[in-house]
Amino acid sequence: MDLAANLTLAALAATLEAGLGYPPWLFRAIGHPVTWIGCLVALGDRRLNHTDRSFAYRRTMGVVALALLLALAWSAATLFHLALARLPPAAGLALMALAASSLIAQRSLDAHVLAVAEALAIGLDEGRVAAAKIVGRDVACLDEADVAHAAIESLAENFSDGIVAPVFWLALGGLPGGVCYKAINTADSMIGHRTPRYAAFGFAAAKLDDLVNFVPARLSALWVVIAARIVPGTSPKTAWRVVRRDARGHPSPNAGWPEAAFAGALGLRLGGPRAYAGTTVDDAWIGSGKAPCTQDIRRALVLYRSACTVHWIALALTAILILQA
């Protein structure tokens, strides 16, 4: 596929996912590409990550596991693309876009974050339970502001990782590019942790994930800043100022960009200390506004939906311009 065809595929996939999502009945029947990739990552972890071997050996095995994962992901996606190429062009593109839509998470992210807002409106315990489904931090001791804080941060980070980044790599590399991005991102989420078990084995996955998310994270911040120009009660000027000031202070080289844009646009303070598995992590604060509340989750969702629209328009316009060139 050329760039124009890839951009068309990415735009169609984003449109289909926004409208249809990933049907629950299909998930129950065959799972999801992320679960399939997760099974491969877990298999590599069991077979190659031997805790009794040296740090250097385990780091090398992490590279081998990631290379095998990407080879399988690329091969499967390429074979699928070649099979669809035998169909009439319109049918092949439609099926390709439907498959590619499973790599994007606009609708599911919206639903999961909205569920936190709705649960938190009922009670704090309900809000904690809903938040535990989308964040890895300890939720047992979170108050209302902490739960809202966690939900908005998850929304911001996953806007980049779950929407802008897979669409970006679909646009550059077609279905194989999108699938390989999802494989890297899934591997990072499973083994890219600085724990005794994964500091060596997950090193390659963590570093490659940083690399492939570098441009999408910054695009995500830009889309949020632009969206803040059209969403009442948000500030594009403050969003841009907070991005410039605070984005690089995040421990991740990428997550701070969309988080800073959301914090500034909404007038909130995100980041800061949080606990994971009983260990407190002292992250820097992002933004200088107020602590978030339940209503701010809904405000963040309005901004998120507008940013998704800005993202789609930019993608579609780029495809049209290239097609006409």
Backbone torsions as a table, in degrees:
resi	resn	phi	psi	omega
1	MET	NA	143.0	174.2
2	ASP	-89.3	177.6	-174.4
3	LEU	-62.7	-41.4	-179.8
4	ALA	-61.9	-42.4	178.9
5	ALA	-65.9	-39.9	178.3
6	ASN	-63.9	-42.0	178.4
7	LEU	-63.7	-40.3	177.2
8	THR	-62.6	-44.0	177.7
9	LEU	-59.5	-45.9	-178.1
10	ALA	-63.0	-42.9	179.9
11	ALA	-65.0	-42.4	178.9
12	LEU	-65.9	-40.7	-179.8
13	ALA	-63.2	-43.2	178.6
14	ALA	-63.8	-37.5	179.0
15	THR	-65.9	-45.9	-179.5
16	LEU	-63.5	-42.6	-178.1
17	GLU	-66.5	-38.9	179.0
18	ALA	-63.5	-35.2	-177.8
19	GLY	-85.4	-36.5	-172.0
20	LEU	-111.2	-29.5	-173.1
21	GLY	66.4	-158.1	175.7
22	TYR	-111.3	110.1	-171.8
23	PRO	-57.3	132.7	179.0
24	PRO	-57.2	-36.5	-179.7
25	TRP	-64.8	-34.1	178.7
26	LEU	-70.9	-38.9	177.3
27	PHE	-61.6	-42.9	179.8
28	ARG	-65.4	-32.0	-176.3
29	ALA	-79.7	-45.0	-173.0
30	ILE	-130.4	2.5	-176.5
31	GLY	80.9	-152.0	-176.1
32	HIS	-144.5	150.5	178.1
33	PRO	-49.9	-36.7	179.5
34	VAL	-66.2	-37.2	178.4
35	THR	-69.5	-35.3	176.9
36	TRP	-64.7	-45.6	178.2
37	ILE	-62.1	-41.5	179.3
38	GLY	-59.3	-37.3	177.5
39	CYS	-63.3	-39.8	178.1
40	LEU	-66.9	-41.2	178.4
41	VAL	-62.5	-44.6	179.6
42	ALA	-63.0	-38.1	177.8
43	LEU	-63.3	-45.1	177.7
44	GLY	-61.5	-39.2	178.6
45	ASP	-61.7	-45.7	-178.4
46	ARG	-66.8	-40.5	-172.9
47	ARG	-84.8	-30.1	-170.4
48	LEU	-115.2	-18.8	-176.1
49	ASN	-93.8	80.9	-177.6
50	HIS	-90.7	113.5	-173.8
51	THR	-69.4	-13.4	179.1
52	ASP	-89.4	0.3	179.5
53	ARG	-96.6	170.9	-175.4
54	SER	-70.2	160.7	178.3
55	PHE	-58.7	-44.5	-178.2
56	ALA	-63.6	-40.9	179.0
57	TYR	-63.0	-45.4	-177.7
58	ARG	-67.7	-34.0	176.0
59	ARG	-65.8	-40.7	177.8
60	THR	-63.2	-42.4	178.7
61	MET	-65.1	-31.6	174.9
62	GLY	-63.9	-38.8	176.3
63	VAL	-65.3	-43.7	179.5
64	VAL	-61.8	-46.2	-179.3
65	ALA	-61.3	-42.9	-179.6
66	LEU	-66.7	-40.6	179.0
67	ALA	-62.6	-42.9	178.4
68	LEU	-64.2	-41.9	178.8
69	LEU	-60.0	-45.7	-178.6
70	LEU	-69.1	-35.8	177.5
71	ALA	-63.4	-42.6	178.4
72	LEU	-66.6	-43.0	-179.0
73	ALA	-63.2	-47.1	-179.3
74	TRP	-63.1	-44.5	-177.6
75	SER	-64.2	-45.3	-179.1
76	ALA	-63.5	-44.4	-179.6
77	ALA	-66.7	-38.1	179.7
78	THR	-67.1	-42.6	178.1
79	LEU	-63.4	-40.4	177.4
80	PHE	-62.6	-43.0	178.4
81	HIS	-61.9	-43.9	-179.5
82	LEU	-64.5	-36.2	178.8
83	ALA	-65.9	-42.1	-179.9
84	LEU	-71.3	-23.9	179.5
85	ALA	-65.5	-17.3	178.0
86	ARG	-78.9	-14.3	-179.5
87	LEU	-83.6	166.3	171.5
88	PRO	-54.9	144.1	-172.9
89	PRO	-52.0	-44.8	-177.7
90	ALA	-65.0	-43.2	179.8
91	ALA	-66.7	-42.9	179.3
92	GLY	-61.6	-42.9	179.4
93	LEU	-65.9	-40.9	-179.6
94	ALA	-62.7	-44.9	179.7
95	LEU	-68.7	-36.5	177.4
96	MET	-63.8	-44.0	179.5
97	ALA	-65.0	-37.3	178.5
98	LEU	-63.9	-43.1	177.6
99	ALA	-65.3	-43.1	-178.7
100	ALA	-65.9	-29.1	-179.3
101	SER	-62.6	-24.4	179.9
102	SER	-69.6	-12.8	179.7
103	LEU	-88.0	-6.7	-174.6
104	ILE	-110.7	150.5	-172.4
105	ALA	-130.5	34.7	-179.6
106	GLN	-58.9	-53.8	-172.7
107	ARG	-69.7	-44.1	-177.5
108	SER	-69.0	-37.2	177.7
109	LEU	-63.3	-44.8	177.6
110	ASP	-57.2	-46.4	-176.7
111	ALA	-65.3	-42.1	-177.9
112	HIS	-68.2	-40.0	179.9
113	VAL	-72.6	-38.7	175.8
114	LEU	-61.2	-36.6	178.9
115	ALA	-61.8	-34.4	177.5
116	VAL	-65.9	-45.0	179.5
117	ALA	-61.1	-43.4	-178.6
118	GLU	-68.2	-39.8	179.5
119	ALA	-68.6	-40.5	-179.1
120	LEU	-66.3	-30.0	176.3
121	ALA	-67.2	-25.8	177.4
122	ILE	-79.2	-44.9	-178.6
123	GLY	-179.5	160.8	-177.2
124	LEU	-64.8	-42.9	-179.9
125	ASP	-61.1	-41.7	178.0
126	GLU	-63.7	-39.9	178.4
127	GLY	-63.9	-39.9	178.3
128	ARG	-63.0	-42.1	-179.9
129	VAL	-62.2	-44.1	180.0
130	ALA	-66.3	-39.9	-179.6
131	ALA	-65.8	-34.3	-179.4
132	ALA	-62.0	-20.4	-179.7
133	LYS	-78.7	-15.8	-175.9
134	ILE	-124.3	-6.1	178.9
135	VAL	-129.3	156.5	-179.1
136	GLY	-95.5	-7.3	-177.3
137	ARG	-74.8	161.1	175.9
138	ASP	-66.2	131.0	-176.6
139	VAL	-109.6	-9.2	-172.1
140	ALA	-60.5	-32.1	-175.9
141	CYS	-106.6	11.5	-177.7
142	LEU	-75.6	139.4	171.8
143	ASP	-93.4	-174.9	-176.6
144	GLU	-58.5	-44.9	-179.0
145	ALA	-63.0	-38.6	-179.5
146	ASP	-66.6	-40.6	178.9
147	VAL	-65.2	-45.4	177.5
148	ALA	-62.1	-40.6	177.8
149	HIS	-56.7	-50.1	-178.6
150	ALA	-62.6	-42.0	-178.2
151	ALA	-64.6	-43.1	-178.0
152	ILE	-69.8	-38.7	176.4
153	GLU	-63.4	-42.3	178.3
154	SER	-62.7	-41.4	178.1
155	LEU	-60.2	-46.4	-178.0
156	ALA	-64.6	-48.9	-177.2
157	GLU	-65.4	-41.2	-178.2
158	ASN	-77.1	-16.8	170.4
159	PHE	-60.1	-38.7	177.0
160	SER	-76.5	-56.6	-173.0
161	ASP	-69.7	-34.0	-172.7
162	GLY	-100.0	-10.8	-176.9
163	ILE	-129.4	-64.4	-174.1
164	VAL	-64.5	-44.2	-176.4
165	ALA	-66.5	-49.8	178.7
166	PRO	-62.5	-36.1	176.9
167	VAL	-66.4	-40.1	177.8
168	PHE	-57.7	-45.9	-177.5
169	TRP	-78.3	-25.5	169.3
170	LEU	-64.0	-41.4	-179.1
171	ALA	-67.1	-33.0	-179.5
172	LEU	-86.0	-38.3	-171.6
173	GLY	-124.5	12.8	-179.0
174	GLY	65.3	-160.8	-178.6
175	LEU	-59.5	-42.7	177.3
176	PRO	-59.6	-38.7	178.5
177	GLY	-64.5	-42.5	178.9
178	GLY	-66.0	-41.2	-179.8
179	VAL	-67.1	-41.4	178.7
180	CYS	-65.2	-38.0	175.7
181	TYR	-59.9	-46.0	-177.7
182	LYS	-63.1	-35.2	178.0
183	ALA	-65.1	-43.2	179.2
184	ILE	-64.3	-46.7	-177.1
185	ASN	-65.2	-38.8	178.2
186	THR	-67.7	-41.9	177.8
187	ALA	-61.0	-42.8	179.5
188	ASP	-62.3	-41.8	-178.0
189	SER	-67.3	-25.3	-177.4
190	MET	-93.7	-39.2	-173.4
191	ILE	-127.1	0.2	-176.1
192	GLY	-86.8	43.7	-176.3
193	HIS	-110.4	149.2	178.3
194	ARG	-87.7	62.6	176.9
195	THR	-113.5	163.7	-179.8
196	PRO	-54.2	-35.4	-178.2
197	ARG	-75.0	-33.6	-169.7
198	TYR	-115.5	-2.4	-178.6
199	ALA	-57.0	-37.2	178.8
200	ALA	-92.0	-53.6	-173.7
201	PHE	-64.6	-34.5	-177.5
202	GLY	-93.3	4.2	-175.9
203	PHE	-59.3	-47.0	-177.6
204	ALA	-64.0	-42.0	179.7
205	ALA	-63.2	-42.9	-178.6
206	ALA	-64.9	-43.9	-177.6
207	LYS	-70.5	-39.1	179.1
208	LEU	-69.0	-35.7	176.2
209	ASP	-62.9	-40.8	175.5
210	ASP	-57.9	-42.2	-176.9
211	LEU	-67.5	-47.9	-174.5
212	VAL	-73.6	-17.0	178.1
213	ASN	-97.1	-0.3	-174.7
214	PHE	-59.6	-54.7	-179.3
215	VAL	-71.4	-47.0	179.8
216	PRO	-57.1	-37.0	-179.4
217	ALA	-62.8	-39.0	-178.7
218	ARG	-75.9	-35.2	172.7
219	LEU	-63.2	-40.1	179.4
220	SER	-58.1	-45.8	178.7
221	ALA	-60.8	-40.3	179.3
222	LEU	-63.7	-43.8	179.7
223	TRP	-63.1	-36.7	178.2
224	VAL	-67.5	-42.2	178.3
225	VAL	-60.9	-44.0	179.0
226	ILE	-65.2	-42.7	179.7
227	ALA	-61.5	-32.6	-179.4
228	ALA	-65.7	-17.3	177.1
229	ARG	-73.5	-20.1	-174.8
230	ILE	-115.4	-7.6	180.0
231	VAL	-96.5	118.8	179.7
232	PRO	-58.2	141.1	176.6
233	GLY	82.3	6.9	176.4
234	THR	-119.0	160.0	-173.7
235	SER	-125.8	109.2	176.4
236	PRO	-66.0	-33.9	-179.8
237	LYS	-64.0	-46.8	179.3
238	THR	-68.8	-36.5	177.5
239	ALA	-58.5	-46.6	-179.0
240	TRP	-65.7	-39.3	-179.4
241	ARG	-65.3	-43.4	-179.6
242	VAL	-68.4	-37.5	175.8
243	VAL	-59.0	-48.6	-178.9
244	ARG	-64.1	-35.3	-175.5
245	ARG	-84.8	-41.3	-166.6
246	ASP	-112.4	-16.6	-172.4
247	ALA	-58.9	-38.7	-176.9
248	ARG	-77.7	-8.2	179.1
249	GLY	-82.8	-8.7	179.0
250	HIS	-72.4	144.2	178.1
251	PRO	-58.1	-31.7	176.3
252	SER	-85.6	140.3	177.6
253	PRO	-70.1	-8.7	-175.5
254	ASN	-122.9	-39.4	-172.2
255	ALA	-62.4	-28.8	-178.5
256	GLY	-65.1	-24.0	-176.5
257	TRP	-68.3	-57.3	177.4
258	PRO	-67.0	-33.4	179.2
259	GLU	-64.2	-42.3	179.2
260	ALA	-65.0	-38.5	179.3
261	ALA	-64.6	-44.0	177.5
262	PHE	-64.7	-45.3	-178.3
263	ALA	-59.5	-47.3	-178.8
264	GLY	-67.8	-43.6	-178.2
265	ALA	-63.0	-36.5	-175.3
266	LEU	-94.3	-5.4	-178.6
267	GLY	69.6	39.8	-176.5
268	LEU	-117.7	168.5	172.0
269	ARG	-116.4	118.8	179.5
270	LEU	-114.5	-175.1	-179.2
271	GLY	74.9	-149.3	178.7
272	GLY	82.3	-178.5	-176.5
273	PRO	-63.4	144.7	173.7
274	ARG	-154.2	162.6	-176.5
275	ALA	-113.2	135.5	175.1
276	TYR	-126.1	119.8	178.0
277	ALA	51.2	42.3	176.6
278	GLY	83.1	-2.7	-179.8
279	THR	-107.5	126.1	179.5
280	THR	-84.1	131.0	178.5
281	VAL	-109.6	123.4	-177.3
282	ASP	-92.5	78.9	177.1
283	ASP	-82.8	156.1	178.7
284	ALA	-71.0	153.9	174.7
285	TRP	-77.2	145.1	177.4
286	ILE	-119.8	123.4	-176.0
287	GLY	87.1	163.9	-178.2
288	SER	-131.8	24.2	-179.9
289	GLY	-89.3	-154.5	-176.9
290	LYS	-85.6	164.9	172.7
291	ALA	-69.6	142.0	-176.9
292	PRO	-73.4	157.0	174.9
293	CYS	-128.5	-178.5	-176.9
294	THR	-56.5	-43.3	-178.3
295	GLN	-63.8	-28.6	179.9
296	ASP	-68.6	-25.2	174.8
297	ILE	-63.5	-43.3	179.3
298	ARG	-66.6	-39.1	176.1
299	ARG	-61.6	-41.8	179.0
300	ALA	-63.6	-36.8	178.6
301	LEU	-66.5	-37.6	176.3
302	VAL	-62.8	-43.4	178.0
303	LEU	-64.6	-41.6	178.9
304	TYR	-60.5	-45.8	-179.5
305	ARG	-63.4	-38.2	177.3
306	SER	-67.5	-39.4	178.0
307	ALA	-64.9	-37.4	175.4
308	CYS	-62.1	-38.8	178.5
309	THR	-66.2	-44.7	177.2
310	VAL	-58.8	-44.2	179.4
311	HIS	-59.4	-46.5	-178.6
312	TRP	-65.4	-41.1	179.6
313	ILE	-62.5	-44.0	178.7
314	ALA	-61.0	-41.5	179.6
315	LEU	-65.3	-46.6	-178.4
316	ALA	-65.5	-42.0	179.3
317	LEU	-63.8	-40.5	178.0
318	THR	-62.4	-42.4	177.4
319	ALA	-61.6	-43.1	179.9
320	ILE	-64.1	-43.6	-179.2
321	LEU	-62.9	-41.1	-179.5
322	ILE	-70.3	-39.0	178.5
323	LEU	-63.4	-32.7	-178.4
324	GLN	-87.4	-10.9	-177.1
325	ALA	-71.6	NA	NA
